[in-house]
């Protein structure tokens, strides 16, 4: 065993927890090496002195009682916290809370909040009149679709439609209370369509006009069943919610008009039902 | 449903108290004894013990059942002590151990056993002086000396207590005892047990 190994085993030797062979080697080395012997003996002396002079002290009664008292207080606080919760959710409060929650749940279930996403009107068929109306309106507002004729006099618009083979539009209602008009004519699946843009104040209203027969009975265009039913029953149809515009469809003589506007729905209805 | 939950909660809390008492309270003696040797007086030891138990109860859910609870409680106490007294974990000053060695060498030939040597080197020192010397040791060294020589813990258990490898325990113990010897030797000189001006032979 080397001096370093002896130093490493010093503690074990002091504690007497040595196995036979190592113990023998350890003490053999000590008998030959004065330096290691000194180290071992001095450490033994230090250990013995500490053991003799400084004893383990058992917890005095008053200290034990003090700690146990503090713990009991801590336990009591925990219980108090629980009983506070108990009171809060106790016999009176809990049923009221449950009742309130049930009422809220029922209200939520039976009174749908507006605007509701599920009630937004979605038109995807490309030959759907309302789909085309909305698509054109977006393009007009974004400046992608520009009217062929612009005028301040409704008569100019009527004459434009007449000249371009849209007599049905020329006979339909052209609203007078307007700052200026834009008009254009197009064709979809062999069906002639008339388009009018009304600028009134800050509002823009776009009216899509087609022969009633083509819209309701023809093969090129289609109408949502709800619109067909409303037109048959009341002569007017308002589309469900749109985020930024309102849609009204009505018939005038042999013409079907579909209007979309930035106006509020009641204002739009009043606008399109002008005599 | 809520009353049932509350009843369960209350039962669980009672169970928690019982568990804590059964597991943690039996180790109060070793904690107090250590607190006393670390804090140096009964009042501070009492406060340290109280703080340790209150913290242990509050963090009882964090104790992993089946692991060494003594070591867990001890670590709480150690942290509380550090926080409370803000003692710096300083490195010990380099001490001149040669005086002790020289004196030992000079008297070794006349002595037959360690008891005799002890008497010659440190004889007449009061227990208080040993205690004071022990308390004067840097914290890391004092801790292992207390745990090993006063509380009689094994190296393995001390390693678990201080969360260090056994090699560290061994070296700290060795170093701690040496520091203690030097300190005690100084006391012995001051008390005139060893002549102050004596020149020791090599």
Contacts between the chains, C-beta under 8 A, distances in Angstrom:
chain1	res1	chain2	res2	distance
A	7	B	174	7.3
A	8	B	170	7.1
A	10	B	174	6.2
A	11	B	148	7.9
A	11	B	155	6.9
A	11	B	170	5.1
A	11	B	173	5.6
A	11	B	174	6.7
A	15	B	148	7.9
A	15	B	155	7.9
A	38	B	101	6.2
A	38	B	104	5.5
A	38	B	105	6.8
A	38	B	108	7.2
A	41	B	104	7.2
A	41	B	108	7.9
A	41	B	114	5.5
A	41	B	117	6.2
A	42	B	100	6.5
A	42	B	101	7.5
A	42	B	104	6.0
A	42	B	178	7.8
A	42	B	181	5.8
A	43	B	174	6.9
A	43	B	177	5.1
A	43	B	178	7.5
A	43	B	181	7.9
A	44	B	114	5.1
A	45	B	114	5.7
A	45	B	117	6.0
A	45	B	118	4.5
A	45	B	121	6.6
A	45	B	122	7.0
A	45	B	181	7.3
A	46	B	177	4.2
A	46	B	178	7.6
A	46	B	180	5.3
A	46	B	181	4.8
A	46	B	184	7.5
A	47	B	149	5.4
A	47	B	177	6.5
A	48	B	114	7.0
A	48	B	115	7.8
A	48	B	118	6.2
A	49	B	118	6.2
A	49	B	122	5.8
A	49	B	125	7.5
A	49	B	130	5.9
A	49	B	184	6.8
A	50	B	130	6.3
A	50	B	134	6.5
A	50	B	145	6.6
A	50	B	149	4.6
A	50	B	150	6.7
A	50	B	180	7.0
A	51	B	149	5.6
A	51	B	150	7.3
A	52	B	127	7.9
A	53	B	125	7.6
A	53	B	126	7.9
A	53	B	127	4.0
A	53	B	130	3.7
A	53	B	131	6.7
A	54	B	37	7.0
A	54	B	127	6.9
A	54	B	130	5.9
A	54	B	131	5.3
A	54	B	134	6.0
A	54	B	149	7.8
A	54	B	150	5.5
A	55	B	150	7.1
A	56	B	29	7.5
A	56	B	30	7.8
A	56	B	33	4.9
A	56	B	150	5.6
A	56	B	151	6.1
A	56	B	152	7.8
A	57	B	32	6.8
A	57	B	33	4.8
A	57	B	36	5.5
A	58	B	29	5.2
A	58	B	32	7.6
A	58	B	33	7.4
A	59	B	28	5.1
A	59	B	29	5.3
A	59	B	32	4.1
A	59	B	33	7.9
A	59	B	49	7.4
A	60	B	42	7.6
A	63	B	32	6.3
A	63	B	42	7.3
A	63	B	45	7.5
A	63	B	46	4.9
A	63	B	49	6.6
A	64	B	28	6.4
A	66	B	46	6.0
A	66	B	50	6.5
A	67	B	28	6.9
A	67	B	46	7.7
A	67	B	49	5.6
A	67	B	50	5.1
A	67	B	53	5.4
A	68	B	25	7.9
A	70	B	50	5.0
A	70	B	53	7.1
A	70	B	54	6.1
A	71	B	21	7.9
A	71	B	53	5.8
A	71	B	54	7.0
A	71	B	57	6.3
A	74	B	54	5.8
A	74	B	57	5.8
A	74	B	58	7.7
A	75	B	17	5.2
A	75	B	57	8.0
A	78	B	13	5.7
A	78	B	17	7.9
A	79	B	10	7.6
A	79	B	13	6.8
A	82	B	6	7.1
A	82	B	9	5.9
A	82	B	10	5.7
A	82	B	13	6.2
A	85	B	6	6.8
A	85	B	9	7.7
A	86	B	6	5.2
A	86	B	10	7.9
A	89	B	2	4.7
A	89	B	3	7.9
A	89	B	6	6.8
A	90	B	3	8.0
A	94	B	2	5.1
A	94	B	3	7.2
